[in-house]
Amino acid sequence: MFLIIIMSESIIIDKSLSKQEKYETLLPQIRSLVGDEPDLIANLANICAVLKYSMKGFFWVGFYFRHDDELVLGPFQGPLACTRIKIPNGVCGTAVSERRIIIVDDVNQFPGHIACSTDSKSEIVVPIYKNNEAAGVLDVDSDSFVNFDETDMLYLKQVGEIVSELLNV
């Protein structure tokens, strides 16, 4: 059993669960964690921590938000990151401009990939929406190749929807 203590909240994840079971356990806990907290930055920071320390191979977890023609770094967990990414550059900029989730099995094979960390090997980027416009992304990197799949896509999309709800309040 794995326990993350966050302020007065606890996130409980059994490390022996499958990836899908972990997500199914995490999602209601994330909703509960952010449900009574009105501060967006605090909520985003805690979501990053929960994902990074609950899921196998999540090397970097963070948010970028759109400011005109670029994405600007928001709360994250992991090593230093690129502060600004021009849209449509890189995986994050492409996900925003194409309004779709992108999974990259090997970041070195993605045309125009921006190497914020040479330790990053694979990546998933989920667009975040405000008023039906792509307002940013949830970006998750792994230090292993081919770390993300349809299960991650399905559940991280739901995390993105939780963040979209926070933005649209």
Secondary structure by P-SEA (a helix, b strand, c coil): cbbbbcccbbbbbcccccaaaaaaacaaaaaaaacccccaaaaaaaaaaaaaaccccccccbbbbbcccbbbbcccccccccccccccccaaaaaaaacbbbbbccccccccccccccccccbbbbbbbccccccccbbbbbcccccccaaaaaaaaaaaaaaaaaaac
